[in-house]
Amino acid sequence: MDIFWMSREFPKEEIYSLTSQITRSSRSISANISEGWAKRSYESVFKQHLIHSLGSCSETENWLEFALRCKYIEQQVYDLYADELDQIGKMLNKLHQNWKSHGK
């Protein structure tokens, strides 16, 4: 949600490009986790959703860097969100490495 609110401050000409892209990718992080969780009894399916979530996390970092380079956000804001995305990525990696379905 933080990225959503931050992106509302981008210029109006970015609404169909950067604003849309960063909002979509940041929402996709949790959406992939949720979808995978519903299928967690199938270990490979759940893990594939975690991989998609990691991809969305990296994509969000990419769009965040664009926002910085376009001067839509300050370095301090970038650093805060980049750090949060890094932490999310580490948690997703750890979950992916350690997940074991029950009954196997």
Rosetta blueprint (number, residue, H / E / L):
1 M L
2 D H
3 I H
4 F H
5 W H
6 M H
7 S H
8 R L
9 E L
10 F L
11 P L
12 K H
13 E H
14 E H
15 I L
16 Y L
17 S L
18 L H
19 T H
20 S H
21 Q H
22 I H
23 T H
24 R H
25 S H
26 S H
27 R H
28 S H
29 I H
30 S H
31 A H
32 N H
33 I H
34 S H
35 E H
36 G H
37 W H
38 A H
39 K L
40 R L
41 S L
42 Y L
43 E H
44 S H
45 V H
46 F H
47 K H
48 Q H
49 H H
50 L H
51 I H
52 H H
53 S H
54 L H
55 G H
56 S H
57 C H
58 S H
59 E H
60 T H
61 E H
62 N H
63 W H
64 L H
65 E H
66 F H
67 A H
68 L H
69 R H
70 C L
71 K L
72 Y L
73 I L
74 E L
75 Q H
76 Q H
77 V H
78 Y H
79 D H
80 L H
81 Y H
82 A H
83 D H
84 E H
85 L H
86 D H
87 Q H
88 I H
89 G H
90 K H
91 M H
92 L H
93 N H
94 K H
95 L H
96 H H
97 Q H
98 N H
99 W L
100 K L
101 S L
102 H L
103 G L
104 K L
